[in-house]
Amino acid sequence: MGRHPEVVWAQRSDKVFLTVELPDAKNPVVKFEPDGKFLFSATVGSEDQPYEIILDLFGKVNTESSKVSVGSRNILCIAQKNETGWWKRLLSSEGKPPPYVKVDWNKWVDEDEEKESKLDNFDMGGMNDYSSYDAGEDEADSDDEGMLYLPELEKAS
């Protein structure tokens, strides 16, 4: 069994943002299942260290409308919810989530602030439809066009 990459998440009433933080991932495989299962695997480094994760999401997802974008620093997945509404949590199981699953505070908005969110108009033009995502394609070398990144901060002297 491989290591678990860090996954950060945020949601809107109609979608869930899952960002797999795994720089220089090779041969990433991303799969959504209609029942809400999210599967990810990739290798990293010269020794091809395997990373994998399986998450049972709180609700069902529409695999046809979900999207995936593979960048050199991370893999951004947008899972379209089958039913509009806010999930109580990301995972179906109650209790504390695993340590490698964290909230993405950069994308997070509260339910009552959703209409004001800038990410509601998030440009998904550069993202691949999940239904046409070919996990065999080597997209890890693609540029990061369309991805959201915070600017690099310089260390204070």
Contacts in CASP RR format, 6 or more apart in sequence:
PFRMAT RR
TARGET T0000
AUTHOR 0000-0000-0000
METHOD contacts of the structure
MODEL  1
MGRHPEVVWAQRSDKVFLTVELPDAKNPVVKFEPDGKFLFSATVGSEDQP
YEIILDLFGKVNTESSKVSVGSRNILCIAQKNETGWWKRLLSSEGKPPPY
VKVDWNKWVDEDEEKESKLDNFDMGGMNDYSSYDAGEDEADSDDEGMLYL
PELEKAS
1 52 0 8 1.000
2 49 0 8 1.000
2 50 0 8 1.000
2 51 0 8 1.000
2 52 0 8 1.000
3 49 0 8 1.000
3 50 0 8 1.000
3 51 0 8 1.000
3 52 0 8 1.000
4 51 0 8 1.000
4 52 0 8 1.000
4 53 0 8 1.000
4 98 0 8 1.000
4 100 0 8 1.000
5 20 0 8 1.000
5 21 0 8 1.000
5 22 0 8 1.000
5 25 0 8 1.000
5 40 0 8 1.000
5 42 0 8 1.000
5 51 0 8 1.000
5 53 0 8 1.000
5 100 0 8 1.000
6 20 0 8 1.000
6 21 0 8 1.000
6 22 0 8 1.000
6 100 0 8 1.000
6 101 0 8 1.000
6 102 0 8 1.000
7 18 0 8 1.000
7 19 0 8 1.000
7 20 0 8 1.000
7 21 0 8 1.000
7 40 0 8 1.000
7 53 0 8 1.000
7 55 0 8 1.000
7 100 0 8 1.000
7 101 0 8 1.000
7 102 0 8 1.000
8 18 0 8 1.000
8 19 0 8 1.000
8 21 0 8 1.000
8 101 0 8 1.000
8 102 0 8 1.000
8 103 0 8 1.000
8 104 0 8 1.000
9 16 0 8 1.000
9 17 0 8 1.000
9 18 0 8 1.000
9 19 0 8 1.000
9 90 0 8 1.000
9 101 0 8 1.000
9 102 0 8 1.000
9 103 0 8 1.000
9 104 0 8 1.000
10 16 0 8 1.000
10 17 0 8 1.000
10 103 0 8 1.000
10 104 0 8 1.000
10 105 0 8 1.000
10 106 0 8 1.000
10 107 0 8 1.000
10 108 0 8 1.000
10 109 0 8 1.000
10 119 0 8 1.000
11 17 0 8 1.000
11 86 0 8 1.000
11 87 0 8 1.000
11 90 0 8 1.000
12 109 0 8 1.000
12 114 0 8 1.000
12 117 0 8 1.000
12 119 0 8 1.000
12 120 0 8 1.000
13 81 0 8 1.000
13 84 0 8 1.000
13 85 0 8 1.000
13 86 0 8 1.000
13 111 0 8 1.000
13 114 0 8 1.000
14 80 0 8 1.000
14 81 0 8 1.000
14 84 0 8 1.000
14 85 0 8 1.000
15 78 0 8 1.000
15 79 0 8 1.000
15 80 0 8 1.000
15 81 0 8 1.000
16 57 0 8 1.000
16 61 0 8 1.000
16 78 0 8 1.000
16 79 0 8 1.000
16 81 0 8 1.000
16 87 0 8 1.000
16 90 0 8 1.000
17 76 0 8 1.000
17 77 0 8 1.000
17 78 0 8 1.000
17 104 0 8 1.000
17 107 0 8 1.000
17 119 0 8 1.000
18 38 0 8 1.000
18 55 0 8 1.000
18 76 0 8 1.000
18 77 0 8 1.000
18 78 0 8 1.000
18 79 0 8 1.000
19 74 0 8 1.000
19 75 0 8 1.000
19 76 0 8 1.000
19 77 0 8 1.000
19 104 0 8 1.000
20 28 0 8 1.000
20 40 0 8 1.000
20 53 0 8 1.000
20 74 0 8 1.000
20 75 0 8 1.000
20 77 0 8 1.000
21 73 0 8 1.000
21 74 0 8 1.000
22 28 0 8 1.000
22 42 0 8 1.000
22 44 0 8 1.000
22 51 0 8 1.000
22 74 0 8 1.000
22 75 0 8 1.000
23 44 0 8 1.000
23 72 0 8 1.000
23 73 0 8 1.000
23 74 0 8 1.000
24 44 0 8 1.000
24 45 0 8 1.000
24 72 0 8 1.000
24 140 0 8 1.000
25 42 0 8 1.000
25 43 0 8 1.000
25 44 0 8 1.000
25 51 0 8 1.000
25 70 0 8 1.000
25 75 0 8 1.000
25 140 0 8 1.000
26 42 0 8 1.000
26 43 0 8 1.000
26 44 0 8 1.000
26 45 0 8 1.000
26 48 0 8 1.000
26 138 0 8 1.000
26 140 0 8 1.000
27 42 0 8 1.000
27 43 0 8 1.000
27 135 0 8 1.000
27 136 0 8 1.000
27 138 0 8 1.000
27 140 0 8 1.000
28 40 0 8 1.000
28 41 0 8 1.000
28 42 0 8 1.000
28 70 0 8 1.000
28 75 0 8 1.000
28 135 0 8 1.000
28 139 0 8 1.000
28 140 0 8 1.000
29 39 0 8 1.000
29 40 0 8 1.000
29 41 0 8 1.000
29 42 0 8 1.000
29 135 0 8 1.000
29 136 0 8 1.000
30 39 0 8 1.000
30 40 0 8 1.000
30 68 0 8 1.000
30 75 0 8 1.000
30 77 0 8 1.000
30 130 0 8 1.000
30 133 0 8 1.000
30 135 0 8 1.000
31 37 0 8 1.000
31 38 0 8 1.000
31 39 0 8 1.000
31 40 0 8 1.000
31 135 0 8 1.000
32 38 0 8 1.000
32 39 0 8 1.000
32 61 0 8 1.000
32 63 0 8 1.000
32 66 0 8 1.000
32 77 0 8 1.000
32 79 0 8 1.000
32 130 0 8 1.000
33 39 0 8 1.000
33 61 0 8 1.000
33 63 0 8 1.000
34 60 0 8 1.000
34 61 0 8 1.000
34 62 0 8 1.000
34 63 0 8 1.000
34 82 0 8 1.000
35 60 0 8 1.000
36 56 0 8 1.000
36 57 0 8 1.000
36 59 0 8 1.000
36 60 0 8 1.000
36 61 0 8 1.000
36 79 0 8 1.000
36 92 0 8 1.000
37 54 0 8 1.000
37 55 0 8 1.000
37 56 0 8 1.000
37 57 0 8 1.000
38 53 0 8 1.000
38 54 0 8 1.000
38 55 0 8 1.000
38 57 0 8 1.000
38 77 0 8 1.000
38 79 0 8 1.000
39 52 0 8 1.000
39 53 0 8 1.000
39 54 0 8 1.000
40 51 0 8 1.000
40 52 0 8 1.000
40 53 0 8 1.000
40 54 0 8 1.000
40 75 0 8 1.000
41 50 0 8 1.000
41 51 0 8 1.000
41 52 0 8 1.000
41 53 0 8 1.000
42 50 0 8 1.000
42 51 0 8 1.000
42 52 0 8 1.000
42 75 0 8 1.000
42 140 0 8 1.000
43 49 0 8 1.000
43 50 0 8 1.000
43 51 0 8 1.000
44 51 0 8 1.000
53 100 0 8 1.000
55 90 0 8 1.000
55 91 0 8 1.000
55 101 0 8 1.000
56 91 0 8 1.000
56 92 0 8 1.000
56 93 0 8 1.000
57 79 0 8 1.000
57 87 0 8 1.000
57 90 0 8 1.000
57 91 0 8 1.000
57 92 0 8 1.000
58 87 0 8 1.000
58 88 0 8 1.000
58 89 0 8 1.000
58 90 0 8 1.000
58 91 0 8 1.000
58 92 0 8 1.000
59 81 0 8 1.000
59 82 0 8 1.000
59 83 0 8 1.000
59 87 0 8 1.000
59 92 0 8 1.000
60 81 0 8 1.000
60 82 0 8 1.000
60 83 0 8 1.000
61 79 0 8 1.000
61 80 0 8 1.000
61 81 0 8 1.000
61 82 0 8 1.000
62 80 0 8 1.000
62 81 0 8 1.000
62 82 0 8 1.000
63 130 0 8 1.000
63 131 0 8 1.000
64 80 0 8 1.000
64 129 0 8 1.000
64 130 0 8 1.000
64 131 0 8 1.000
65 80 0 8 1.000
65 129 0 8 1.000
65 130 0 8 1.000
66 77 0 8 1.000
66 78 0 8 1.000
66 79 0 8 1.000
66 80 0 8 1.000
66 129 0 8 1.000
66 130 0 8 1.000
66 131 0 8 1.000
67 77 0 8 1.000
67 78 0 8 1.000
67 80 0 8 1.000
67 124 0 8 1.000
67 127 0 8 1.000
67 128 0 8 1.000
67 129 0 8 1.000
67 130 0 8 1.000
68 75 0 8 1.000
68 76 0 8 1.000
68 77 0 8 1.000
68 78 0 8 1.000
68 127 0 8 1.000
68 128 0 8 1.000
68 130 0 8 1.000
68 133 0 8 1.000
69 75 0 8 1.000
69 76 0 8 1.000
69 77 0 8 1.000
69 126 0 8 1.000
69 127 0 8 1.000
69 128 0 8 1.000
69 146 0 8 1.000
69 147 0 8 1.000
70 139 0 8 1.000
70 140 0 8 1.000
70 142 0 8 1.000
71 139 0 8 1.000
71 140 0 8 1.000
71 142 0 8 1.000
71 143 0 8 1.000
71 144 0 8 1.000
71 147 0 8 1.000
72 140 0 8 1.000
72 141 0 8 1.000
72 142 0 8 1.000
72 143 0 8 1.000
72 144 0 8 1.000
73 144 0 8 1.000
73 147 0 8 1.000
73 149 0 8 1.000
74 147 0 8 1.000
76 127 0 8 1.000
76 147 0 8 1.000
76 148 0 8 1.000
77 130 0 8 1.000
78 124 0 8 1.000
78 127 0 8 1.000
81 87 0 8 1.000
86 111 0 8 1.000
89 97 0 8 1.000
90 97 0 8 1.000
90 101 0 8 1.000
91 97 0 8 1.000
91 101 0 8 1.000
106 148 0 8 1.000
106 150 0 8 1.000
107 119 0 8 1.000
107 148 0 8 1.000
109 116 0 8 1.000
109 117 0 8 1.000
109 119 0 8 1.000
114 120 0 8 1.000
123 146 0 8 1.000
125 146 0 8 1.000
126 145 0 8 1.000
126 146 0 8 1.000
127 146 0 8 1.000
END
